[in-house]
Amino acid sequence: MKIKKTGILIYFSLLYTITIFSQSRVPSSVNGVFSNNLDFFAIQKVDDVYNNGVNEDIKGSPYLFSDWSDIYITVKLKKEETYHIKGNYNPVLDQFEIVIKNEKYILNPKSVIQIRRGSQIFKLGNSLTSYHEELAVGKNVRLIKIYEASVMQTQTQTLGLFERKIVLKDSEYILFNDGRTIKLPKSKNKLFELLNTSQKKQKEYKKFKIKNLSDLSKIIQDS
């Protein structure tokens, strides 16, 4: 099941504005491995894609993280290897962007096995189009978080004037090994039904709370 980004692409030409760039300063980064293998790691420069983004009326940043910290990208060249570079995730366009010699590039998703930022791990769906954060892994299922963005219009304090701003949100899903993706149920019983949890295990999880990530992760890891 492919998770769609709700109407975001219609705004892509508006999002890289002077306001956004001033809020998202990118530090320089030099990494020989990436520079020497651009065709493998990068699709193209961000500015080459968005150089017409001149609209200034959309507030906020399209990026998930406020700073461009090191991300650790695991790839498979001749063997599986991990490299680190400054990067950030853009949920608006569902892409990771990396900094090579002080220029931003779109990370080629086909080169990615996984991306780690601190304790967070990001992977791609089966379609290679939707990044998700992996929260817990079981034998048959995974608990994932998908980040999305929308542009909201709100009234300002000045009568009759409105402003548009980028709003980021996230939702948790159950990803099955067969590729099915189902939104995390709100009740524990519905989750047990979805995971076909045995009566014995249900008794073991009696005091577990589905909103507690530690409890939820334990249920997933046993599934």
N, C-alpha and C positions, 0 to 999 in steps of 0.2 A: 504494500500500500504506500503510495507516494504522498507525503505531507506537502500540501501546497502552501506557498507564501501568499497570503490573502491580499491580492491587488497591489503588491508592493512594486512590481517592476514598472508600473505606469509612472512611478515617481522617480525612476532611477536617474533621469537627466537633471532632476532638480536637487538631488541630495548632496552632491559635492559642491557646496557653496563656499563663498569666502568666509561666512560665519562658521561653518563646520570645520574648515581647514584651520582657522584660527584657534578652535577649541581642541584640535587633535594634532598637536605638534608631534612630528616623527623624528626621533633621534637617528643619527647616522649609524650605519652598521656595515662593516666590511667583513665578508666571509668568502675566502677563496673557493671553497667547495661550491657554493651557490653561484658565484660569479663565473666560474669555469664550466658550469653545467646548467646554464639558463634555460636551454631548450627542454631540459628534463624537469626542472623545478618550477618554472614560471610559464604562464600563458602569455602575458604581455604586461606592459606598464599600466598602472592605474590611470595615470594622466592621459595615456593614449586612448583610453575608453571614455573618460569622463571630462575631457577638456572643454566641453560645451556646457558644463554645469555652472551656471552663473546666477541662478536664482538665489536670492538672499532671504526670502521670507520664511524658510523652514528652519526652525530652531532645533538644537540638540545634535547629538553625535550619532552616526550610524554604527558605531563600534560597540562591541560588548564590553570591552575593558577600557578603563580610563587612561591606561598607560600602555606603551609598546614595550612590554617585557620580553625576555627570552622565551621562545616556544621551542619545544624539542620535537622535531619531525622525524618519524621513523619511516624509512623508505627501503625499497628493495632494488639495489643496483645489481652488482654481481652477487651480493649477499645482503641480508637485512642489516641496515646500519641506521644510526640515529645522529642527526645534526641539530645544532641549535642556532637560532637567529632571531632578531627582533621581529615580532609579528603581532597581529591582532585579528579578531574575527568580526566580520561584517554580516550581521543577521539580515540586513535589508536585502542584500544580494546573495546571501548564503555562500560566502567565500572567505577564506583566509587570505590575508594580505601580508607580505613580508617586505622587509627593507634591505635592499642590497645597494651599497655605496650611496646611501642617502636618497634612494629612489624607491618608490613603492611598486611592487609587482603583485599580480594575482597568482597565488600559489596554484600550481597545476594539481587538481584533485586526483588525477590518474597516477601521480607519483607518491601518493600518501597511503601509508598503512594506518598510522595513527599520529595524533598530535597531542603533546602534553604541555600544559601550562600550570606549573605548581603541582597541585594534587588533582587537577582536572584533566580528563582524557577525552579527546574528541576523535570520532571516527565518521566514516561515510556510510550512508545507506547502500542498499544493493544497486540502486540506480546511479550511484556516484554523483548525485545532485544535491543531497541533503546531509549536511553535517549534523551530528548530534553529540551530546556529551554522554558518556557511558558512566552510569552511577553504580551499577551492580551487575554481576554476571553469574548466571546459573548454568546448569547442564543443557537446558532446553530453551531458556529465555534470557533476556537482558532487560534491565531497567534503564531507560534512556531519557534524556531531557532534550527537547527541541526548542530552540530560540527563534522567535519571530518578531517582526517589526511592523508597525503601521504608522500612518501619518494622521494625527488627530487635529481637529480644528476646535479651538476653545476661544471663548470671549475674553477680551482683555478688560482691564479696569476702565479703559476709555470707552464710553458708550458708542456702540455701533461698530467697533473695531474687533477683528478676530486675528488670531495668530495660529500658525500651523507648527506642530512640533512632532518629532519622531518619538514614538513610545515603544520600548522593548518589553516583551513578555516571554514567558517560558511555560511549557507544559510537559508533563511526564507521560511516557508511553511504555508499553510492554512490547518488546521486539522479539518475535519468535524466530527460531533457527530456520524455519521455512520461509521467512521473509514477511510474514504478517506483522502489521503494526497496529496495535489497539491502544486507545487512550486509557491510562490508568484508571480503574474503577474507583469510585469515591467510597465504597464500603468494603470492608474486609471480607464479608461473605461473598460478594460478587467477584472479588479477586481470587478467593479460593476456588470458586466455580470456574473461573477463566483458566486457572493454573491446574485444575483437576487435583487439588490438594487432598491428601488422604485424611480421614477422620482422626487418625493418630496424630498427624502433624497439626491439624486444626486445634486439637486440645493443647498441643505444645505452644501454639501461638495465641492462646486464649487472651493473654494480657498484652499482646502486642498492639501497637497503635500504627495504623497505616500512614498517618501523617509524620511519624517518626522515621527518619531516613535509615537509622541504624536497624530498627525493627523490620522495616520494609526490605532493606537489603538482605537481611537474614532469610526472609521468606523467598526472595528471588534466588539467592545462592543455593537454597535447598531444592529448587524447582528444576 
